[in-house]
Amino acid sequence: MKITNLKLTNFRNYEKLNLHFSNYKNIIIGNNGLGKTNIVEAIYYLSITKSFRTNNQEVLIRENSDFAVIEATVLNKIKNKYRVVITKDGKKIKIDNQEITKLSDYISKVNVVLFNREDMKLIKDNPSVHRKLINMDLSGFNNNYLRLLSLYNKILKQRNSYLKILKNKMADYDDYLDIITNKLIEVGLQINKIRFDYISEINLYLNHIFNKSVKKGDLYLKYVSNYNEKSYDDLLRDYKKSFNRDVNYGVTNIGVHLDDYIFELDGKLAKEYLSEGEQKSAVIAFKLSEVKYCMNKMNTTPILILDDLFSELDEKKINKIIGSFNKNFQIFITTTDIKHLNKKLLTDCTLIKLTEKKVEVIDYE
């Protein structure tokens, strides 16, 4: 899968931008604040119609403009033209001038694997951040996952609202809570299966990739969920046992909204036994495992985005990552300086140089 052309209109700081790309390596260079990440953000937006930087899509629209447009030509066996229009009221998507009305019909058509500094939170941060990052990745690989997640959150909100009503004694217990709980379990089990299968596939590659750079033990990504290995009837009993607690707190204390993903090294918490550099290697191994997942499960090579990794990784690791991908992959790299890159990596490359006055495109053979 490759993007051959990208046009931006009123997107972030770009009033008009029209770029062609190399089918292999694309390096976007410029000082901070000139819009390097804005370009790869637009590419990522094509994947799941969400930004990896903000939940507020209004900030994607250039100041004093009413809309932003992302247009791209995507080659995946055949060429397709994608167009996304972002307004303050929502977004409209077209593929080859055909409007897509259901987001689930669009998601996962453009496959992107993103490496950026936020990914370090996968190993360092709290469960809610872990879920958010995994949710974004999984949404780009599975068009049904985002629909199920949206439905689950809607049902969860209804259940929590009703629990608050019961807590405040504004209503007596009736069948309505049972109906909501049944639906929550039904949708939650589907989400659990998708997550479980995804993490199981990731673990097929994770340790092997990790041990190529860090020979310290076995790395494993543990999926923690109170839905794991539970049947519908098991969960129904669990929710009944938790009823009093749920009412007392006014929230649902069981469900996939509380899941976590934990990196373990030889069965122990990895972040407590790995150095800072080794933790970065663990996250890189996870991202490279996602590439393998995409290739083996979706039968396509994803577009790779390496956003500002020079601030997180040393020169040797960066060059090793880039050098590990052949010409079947299209890679986008943002950086303030190319001196960190091995000169061999500048072959078969398009360099996009940003200054305050212009955007210069240089093709290297």
One Martini backbone bead per residue (centre of mass of N, CA, C, O) as a GRO file, in nm:
protein
  365
    1MET     BB    1   0.095   0.037   0.023
    2LYS     BB    2   0.042   0.367  -0.138
    3ILE     BB    3   0.125   0.714  -0.154
    4THR     BB    4   0.149   0.941  -0.431
    5ASN     BB    5  -0.062   1.170  -0.326
    6LEU     BB    6  -0.099   1.506  -0.165
    7LYS     BB    7  -0.380   1.714  -0.059
    8LEU     BB    8  -0.407   2.037   0.096
    9THR     BB    9  -0.684   2.221   0.262
   10ASN     BB   10  -0.689   2.394   0.541
   11PHE     BB   11  -0.456   2.232   0.696
   12ARG     BB   12  -0.374   2.378   0.945
   13ASN     BB   13  -0.100   2.559   0.799
   14TYR     BB   14  -0.239   2.477   0.518
   15GLU     BB   15  -0.377   2.610   0.243
   16LYS     BB   16  -0.167   2.481   0.026
   17LEU     BB   17  -0.091   2.131  -0.075
   18ASN     BB   18   0.137   1.952  -0.308
   19LEU     BB   19   0.232   1.604  -0.310
   20HIS     BB   20   0.489   1.383  -0.387
   21PHE     BB   21   0.590   1.036  -0.366
   22SER     BB   22   0.765   0.790  -0.267
   23ASN     BB   23   0.748   0.435  -0.261
   24TYR     BB   24   0.947   0.445  -0.012
   25LYS     BB   25   1.114   0.718   0.081
   26ASN     BB   26   1.018   0.985   0.325
   27ILE     BB   27   1.158   1.306   0.406
   28ILE     BB   28   1.076   1.535   0.668
   29ILE     BB   29   1.218   1.862   0.684
   30GLY     BB   30   1.241   2.075   0.983
   31ASN     BB   31   1.154   2.290   1.188
   32ASN     BB   32   0.985   2.364   1.444
   33GLY     BB   33   0.650   2.461   1.339
   34LEU     BB   34   0.622   2.394   1.006
   35GLY     BB   35   0.458   2.093   0.952
   36LYS     BB   36   0.548   1.793   0.958
   37THR     BB   37   0.324   1.646   1.127
   38ASN     BB   38   0.082   1.741   0.954
   39ILE     BB   39   0.133   1.549   0.718
   40VAL     BB   40   0.115   1.272   0.876
   41GLU     BB   41  -0.161   1.330   0.998
   42ALA     BB   42  -0.316   1.320   0.730
   43ILE     BB   43  -0.246   1.027   0.666
   44TYR     BB   44  -0.368   0.907   0.925
   45TYR     BB   45  -0.658   1.015   0.884
   46LEU     BB   46  -0.720   0.821   0.643
   47SER     BB   47  -0.750   0.566   0.819
   48ILE     BB   48  -0.961   0.679   1.090
   49THR     BB   49  -1.056   0.979   1.108
   50LYS     BB   50  -0.809   1.050   1.304
   51SER     BB   51  -0.611   1.185   1.536
   52PHE     BB   52  -0.294   1.148   1.722
   53ARG     BB   53  -0.321   1.452   1.883
   54THR     BB   54  -0.648   1.487   1.871
   55ASN     BB   55  -1.010   1.525   1.948
   56ASN     BB   56  -1.014   1.811   1.800
   57GLN     BB   57  -1.105   1.880   1.472
   58GLU     BB   58  -1.101   2.195   1.458
   59VAL     BB   59  -0.776   2.224   1.464
   60LEU     BB   60  -0.745   2.123   1.158
   61ILE     BB   61  -0.854   2.397   1.091
   62ARG     BB   62  -0.782   2.669   0.956
   63GLU     BB   63  -0.757   2.973   1.026
   64ASN     BB   64  -1.043   3.128   0.902
   65SER     BB   65  -1.189   2.852   0.839
   66ASP     BB   66  -1.453   2.605   0.750
   67PHE     BB   67  -1.238   2.400   0.619
   68ALA     BB   68  -1.098   2.073   0.539
   69VAL     BB   69  -0.868   1.901   0.303
   70ILE     BB   70  -0.816   1.554   0.206
   71GLU     BB   71  -0.605   1.430  -0.058
   72ALA     BB   72  -0.563   1.099  -0.222
   73THR     BB   73  -0.344   0.865  -0.372
   74VAL     BB   74  -0.404   0.509  -0.367
   75LEU     BB   75  -0.196   0.215  -0.370
   76ASN     BB   76  -0.377  -0.118  -0.399
   77LYS     BB   77  -0.328  -0.253  -0.695
   78ILE     BB   78  -0.514  -0.005  -0.704
   79LYS     BB   79  -0.641   0.308  -0.778
   80ASN     BB   80  -0.735   0.563  -0.534
   81LYS     BB   81  -0.955   0.830  -0.444
   82TYR     BB   82  -0.927   1.046  -0.167
   83ARG     BB   83  -1.182   1.229   0.038
   84VAL     BB   84  -1.165   1.473   0.310
   85VAL     BB   85  -1.410   1.659   0.490
   86ILE     BB   86  -1.367   1.917   0.734
   87THR     BB   87  -1.585   2.022   0.990
   88LYS     BB   88  -1.757   2.140   1.266
   89ASP     BB   89  -1.994   1.908   1.198
   90GLY     BB   90  -1.774   1.718   1.046
   91LYS     BB   91  -1.761   1.453   0.791
   92LYS     BB   92  -1.653   1.375   0.450
   93ILE     BB   93  -1.648   1.081   0.235
   94LYS     BB   94  -1.443   0.981  -0.053
   95ILE     BB   95  -1.438   0.729  -0.319
   96ASP     BB   96  -1.429   0.796  -0.629
   97ASN     BB   97  -1.687   1.000  -0.568
   98GLN     BB   98  -1.793   0.813  -0.337
   99GLU     BB   99  -1.997   0.819  -0.080
  100ILE     BB  100  -1.941   0.762   0.269
  101THR     BB  101  -2.170   0.685   0.530
  102LYS     BB  102  -2.000   0.455   0.662
  103LEU     BB  103  -1.730   0.415   0.860
  104SER     BB  104  -1.706   0.096   0.844
  105ASP     BB  105  -1.655   0.114   0.520
  106TYR     BB  106  -1.363   0.262   0.560
  107ILE     BB  107  -1.219   0.134   0.765
  108SER     BB  108  -0.903  -0.017   0.668
  109LYS     BB  109  -0.817   0.082   0.375
  110VAL     BB  110  -0.593   0.247   0.532
  111ASN     BB  111  -0.273   0.136   0.628
  112VAL     BB  112  -0.124   0.228   0.948
  113VAL     BB  113   0.201   0.268   1.105
  114LEU     BB  114   0.283   0.426   1.412
  115PHE     BB  115   0.572   0.618   1.518
  116ASN     BB  116   0.590   0.766   1.847
  117ARG     BB  117   0.634   0.911   2.155
  118GLU     BB  118   0.353   0.811   2.270
  119ASP     BB  119   0.421   0.498   2.270
  120MET     BB  120   0.568   0.492   2.552
  121LYS     BB  121   0.292   0.470   2.715
  122LEU     BB  122   0.249   0.161   2.687
  123ILE     BB  123   0.470   0.109   2.932
  124LYS     BB  124   0.421   0.364   3.148
  125ASP     BB  125   0.130   0.399   3.183
  126ASN     BB  126  -0.201   0.376   3.206
  127PRO     BB  127  -0.475   0.193   3.117
  128SER     BB  128  -0.626   0.419   2.955
  129VAL     BB  129  -0.386   0.469   2.762
  130HIS     BB  130  -0.351   0.189   2.654
  131ARG     BB  131  -0.634   0.168   2.529
  132LYS     BB  132  -0.619   0.408   2.338
  133LEU     BB  133  -0.378   0.309   2.164
  134ILE     BB  134  -0.498   0.034   2.082
  135ASN     BB  135  -0.761   0.137   1.959
  136MET     BB  136  -0.631   0.294   1.726
  137ASP     BB  137  -0.490   0.054   1.595
  138LEU     BB  138  -0.732  -0.145   1.564
  139SER     BB  139  -0.915   0.043   1.392
  140GLY     BB  140  -0.714   0.025   1.137
  141PHE     BB  141  -0.764  -0.309   1.109
  142ASN     BB  142  -1.086  -0.294   1.212
  143ASN     BB  143  -1.405  -0.205   1.105
  144ASN     BB  144  -1.572  -0.334   1.358
  145TYR     BB  145  -1.442  -0.223   1.620
  146LEU     BB  146  -1.543   0.073   1.626
  147ARG     BB  147  -1.843   0.003   1.634
  148LEU     BB  148  -1.837  -0.162   1.899
  149LEU     BB  149  -1.714   0.057   2.080
  150SER     BB  150  -1.940   0.265   2.043
  151LEU     BB  151  -2.169   0.083   2.146
  152TYR     BB  152  -2.056   0.018   2.425
  153ASN     BB  153  -2.038   0.315   2.530
  154LYS     BB  154  -2.341   0.367   2.507
  155ILE     BB  155  -2.436   0.145   2.703
  156LEU     BB  156  -2.263   0.229   2.945
  157LYS     BB  157  -2.393   0.506   2.980
  158GLN     BB  158  -2.677   0.395   3.041
  159ARG     BB  159  -2.603   0.226   3.288
  160ASN     BB  160  -2.480   0.454   3.462
  161SER     BB  161  -2.733   0.630   3.469
  162TYR     BB  162  -2.913   0.417   3.611
  163LEU     BB  163  -2.739   0.377   3.864
  164LYS     BB  164  -2.778   0.670   3.965
  165ILE     BB  165  -3.081   0.647   4.003
  166LEU     BB  166  -3.065   0.418   4.215
  167LYS     BB  167  -2.882   0.564   4.417
  168ASN     BB  168  -3.106   0.815   4.440
  169LYS     BB  169  -3.393   0.683   4.450
  170MET     BB  170  -3.563   0.744   4.157
  171ALA     BB  171  -3.584   0.421   4.141
  172ASP     BB  172  -3.672   0.101   4.074
  173TYR     BB  173  -3.601  -0.203   4.021
  174ASP     BB  174  -3.567  -0.342   3.686
  175ASP     BB  175  -3.537  -0.478   3.363
  176TYR     BB  176  -3.355  -0.261   3.232
  177LEU     BB  177  -3.078  -0.345   3.347
  178ASP     BB  178  -3.077  -0.628   3.219
  179ILE     BB  179  -3.084  -0.540   2.925
  180ILE     BB  180  -2.823  -0.374   2.929
  181THR     BB  181  -2.632  -0.595   3.036
  182ASN     BB  182  -2.673  -0.799   2.808
  183LYS     BB  183  -2.565  -0.611   2.585
  184LEU     BB  184  -2.287  -0.557   2.707
  185ILE     BB  185  -2.189  -0.850   2.696
  186GLU     BB  186  -2.224  -0.905   2.395
  187VAL     BB  187  -2.025  -0.678   2.299
  188GLY     BB  188  -1.782  -0.737   2.489
  189LEU     BB  189  -1.712  -1.020   2.371
  190GLN     BB  190  -1.632  -0.918   2.091
  191ILE     BB  191  -1.402  -0.733   2.182
  192ASN     BB  192  -1.237  -0.946   2.334
  193LYS     BB  193  -1.174  -1.124   2.087
  194ILE     BB  194  -1.024  -0.916   1.919
  195ARG     BB  195  -0.805  -0.855   2.130
  196PHE     BB  196  -0.702  -1.140   2.181
  197ASP     BB  197  -0.617  -1.207   1.887
  198TYR     BB  198  -0.424  -0.969   1.849
  199ILE     BB  199  -0.227  -1.029   2.087
  200SER     BB  200  -0.156  -1.315   2.002
  201GLU     BB  201  -0.023  -1.228   1.734
  202ILE     BB  202   0.189  -1.036   1.850
  203ASN     BB  203   0.331  -1.267   2.029
  204LEU     BB  204   0.462  -1.419   1.783
  205TYR     BB  205   0.687  -1.163   1.742
  206LEU     BB  206   0.792  -0.990   1.981
  207ASN     BB  207   1.037  -1.148   2.109
  208HIS     BB  208   1.206  -1.190   1.857
  209ILE     BB  209   1.251  -0.888   1.797
  210PHE     BB  210   1.362  -0.799   2.073
  211ASN     BB  211   1.615  -1.013   2.075
  212LYS     BB  212   1.780  -0.866   1.850
  213SER     BB  213   1.854  -0.615   2.068
  214VAL     BB  214   1.749  -0.772   2.344
  215LYS     BB  215   1.920  -0.993   2.578
  216LYS     BB  216   1.705  -1.047   2.874
  217GLY     BB  217   1.436  -1.191   2.774
  218ASP     BB  218   1.091  -1.245   2.786
  219LEU     BB  219   0.853  -1.094   2.585
  220TYR     BB  220   0.519  -0.985   2.694
  221LEU     BB  221   0.172  -0.930   2.611
  222LYS     BB  222  -0.072  -0.860   2.841
  223TYR     BB  223  -0.415  -0.946   2.864
  224VAL     BB  224  -0.645  -0.766   3.068
  225SER     BB  225  -0.957  -0.934   3.166
  226ASN     BB  226  -1.288  -1.002   3.295
  227TYR     BB  227  -1.355  -1.170   3.008
  228ASN     BB  228  -1.163  -1.387   3.023
  229GLU     BB  229  -1.280  -1.699   2.982
  230LYS     BB  230  -1.585  -1.608   2.950
  231SER     BB  231  -1.910  -1.646   2.969
  232TYR     BB  232  -2.214  -1.525   2.962
  233ASP     BB  233  -2.302  -1.654   3.236
  234ASP     BB  234  -2.059  -1.568   3.401
  235LEU     BB  235  -2.108  -1.259   3.366
  236LEU     BB  236  -2.388  -1.243   3.481
  237ARG     BB  237  -2.296  -1.322   3.767
  238ASP     BB  238  -2.092  -1.091   3.806
  239TYR     BB  239  -2.301  -0.857   3.786
  240LYS     BB  240  -2.477  -0.947   4.025
  241LYS     BB  241  -2.249  -0.929   4.240
  242SER     BB  242  -2.197  -0.607   4.154
  243PHE     BB  243  -2.454  -0.441   4.206
  244ASN     BB  244  -2.411  -0.287   4.477
  245ARG     BB  245  -2.150  -0.148   4.391
  246ASP     BB  246  -2.259  -0.002   4.142
  247VAL     BB  247  -2.471   0.166   4.295
  248ASN     BB  248  -2.284   0.306   4.505
  249TYR     BB  249  -2.101   0.436   4.256
  250GLY     BB  250  -2.251   0.471   3.967
  251VAL     BB  251  -2.089   0.226   3.830
  252THR     BB  252  -1.913   0.011   3.618
  253ASN     BB  253  -1.691  -0.266   3.740
  254ILE     BB  254  -1.743  -0.428   3.467
  255GLY     BB  255  -1.527  -0.458   3.178
  256VAL     BB  256  -1.361  -0.354   2.880
  257HIS     BB  257  -1.315  -0.054   3.002
  258LEU     BB  258  -1.078  -0.207   3.209
  259ASP     BB  259  -0.863  -0.283   3.042
  260ASP     BB  260  -0.528  -0.427   2.982
  261TYR     BB  261  -0.170  -0.366   2.890
  262ILE     BB  262   0.120  -0.575   2.966
  263PHE     BB  263   0.453  -0.567   3.002
  264GLU     BB  264   0.658  -0.863   3.008
  265LEU     BB  265   0.945  -1.003   3.191
  266ASP     BB  266   0.946  -1.303   3.286
  267GLY     BB  267   0.655  -1.224   3.437
  268LYS     BB  268   0.735  -0.924   3.471
  269LEU     BB  269   0.750  -0.597   3.504
  270ALA     BB  270   0.918  -0.438   3.258
  271LYS     BB  271   0.962  -0.135   3.365
  272GLU     BB  272   1.137  -0.253   3.624
  273TYR     BB  273   1.377  -0.409   3.421
  274LEU     BB  274   1.403  -0.178   3.214
  275SER     BB  275   1.548   0.038   3.047
  276GLU     BB  276   1.492   0.303   2.861
  277GLY     BB  277   1.606   0.175   2.597
  278GLU     BB  278   1.454  -0.103   2.631
  279GLN     BB  279   1.169   0.014   2.622
  280LYS     BB  280   1.192   0.118   2.334
  281SER     BB  281   1.244  -0.164   2.211
  282ALA     BB  282   0.970  -0.282   2.295
  283VAL     BB  283   0.792  -0.086   2.130
  284ILE     BB  284   0.917  -0.145   1.858
  285ALA     BB  285   0.845  -0.446   1.857
  286PHE     BB  286   0.543  -0.394   1.858
  287LYS     BB  287   0.526  -0.233   1.589
  288LEU     BB  288   0.655  -0.458   1.414
  289SER     BB  289   0.426  -0.658   1.482
  290GLU     BB  290   0.205  -0.495   1.337
  291VAL     BB  291   0.318  -0.535   1.060
  292LYS     BB  292   0.289  -0.841   1.059
  293TYR     BB  293  -0.013  -0.845   1.106
  294CYS     BB  294  -0.093  -0.697   0.847
  295MET     BB  295   0.038  -0.896   0.647
  296ASN     BB  296  -0.103  -1.172   0.757
  297LYS     BB  297  -0.415  -1.070   0.805
  298MET     BB  298  -0.439  -0.842   0.543
  299ASN     BB  299  -0.249  -0.866   0.294
  300THR     BB  300  -0.056  -0.606   0.368
  301THR     BB  301   0.136  -0.314   0.337
  302PRO     BB  302   0.203  -0.075   0.538
  303ILE     BB  303   0.220   0.241   0.633
  304LEU     BB  304   0.501   0.428   0.751
  305ILE     BB  305   0.544   0.621   1.061
  306LEU     BB  306   0.817   0.844   1.165
  307ASP     BB  307   0.774   1.054   1.442
  308ASP     BB  308   1.023   1.204   1.595
  309LEU     BB  309   1.248   0.972   1.685
  310PHE     BB  310   1.520   1.130   1.746
  311SER     BB  311   1.419   1.213   2.041
  312GLU     BB  312   1.413   0.887   2.137
  313LEU     BB  313   1.641   0.778   1.942
  314ASP     BB  314   1.906   0.646   1.821
  315GLU     BB  315   2.079   0.626   1.531
  316LYS     BB  316   2.105   0.316   1.516
  317LYS     BB  317   1.803   0.241   1.547
  318ILE     BB  318   1.688   0.399   1.312
  319ASN     BB  319   1.857   0.268   1.083
  320LYS     BB  320   1.759  -0.019   1.145
  321ILE     BB  321   1.461   0.019   1.093
  322ILE     BB  322   1.474   0.128   0.802
  323GLY     BB  323   1.664  -0.110   0.688
  324SER     BB  324   1.434  -0.345   0.737
  325PHE     BB  325   1.297  -0.216   0.483
  326ASN     BB  326   1.167  -0.255   0.188
  327LYS     BB  327   1.011  -0.158  -0.120
  328ASN     BB  328   0.720  -0.247  -0.018
  329PHE     BB  329   0.760   0.003   0.154
  330GLN     BB  330   0.623   0.297   0.299
  331ILE     BB  331   0.805   0.586   0.420
  332PHE     BB  332   0.775   0.821   0.700
  333ILE     BB  333   0.991   1.099   0.794
  334THR     BB  334   1.055   1.301   1.076
  335THR     BB  335   1.285   1.593   1.089
  336THR     BB  336   1.543   1.836   1.164
  337ASP     BB  337   1.770   1.616   1.068
  338ILE     BB  338   1.993   1.414   0.844
  339LYS     BB  339   2.263   1.338   1.002
  340HIS     BB  340   2.151   1.061   1.133
  341LEU     BB  341   2.161   0.944   0.852
  342ASN     BB  342   2.233   0.718   0.645
  343LYS     BB  343   2.331   0.765   0.321
  344LYS     BB  344   2.195   0.507   0.204
  345LEU     BB  345   1.896   0.607   0.290
  346LEU     BB  346   1.884   0.837   0.051
  347THR     BB  347   1.802   0.634  -0.132
  348ASP     BB  348   1.511   0.618  -0.270
  349CYS     BB  349   1.423   0.939  -0.220
  350THR     BB  350   1.211   1.186  -0.062
  351LEU     BB  351   1.268   1.531  -0.003
  352ILE     BB  352   1.104   1.739   0.243
  353LYS     BB  353   1.151   2.089   0.260
  354LEU     BB  354   1.107   2.310   0.532
  355THR     BB  355   1.010   2.647   0.539
  356GLU     BB  356   0.877   2.959   0.588
  357LYS     BB  357   0.840   2.999   0.254
  358LYS     BB  358   0.878   2.680   0.171
  359VAL     BB  359   0.841   2.381  -0.040
  360GLU     BB  360   1.082   2.125  -0.093
  361VAL     BB  361   1.146   1.886  -0.361
  362ILE     BB  362   1.364   1.593  -0.343
  363ASP     BB  363   1.507   1.354  -0.562
  364TYR     BB  364   1.645   1.034  -0.490
  365GLU     BB  365   1.837   0.753  -0.644
   0.00000   0.00000   0.00000
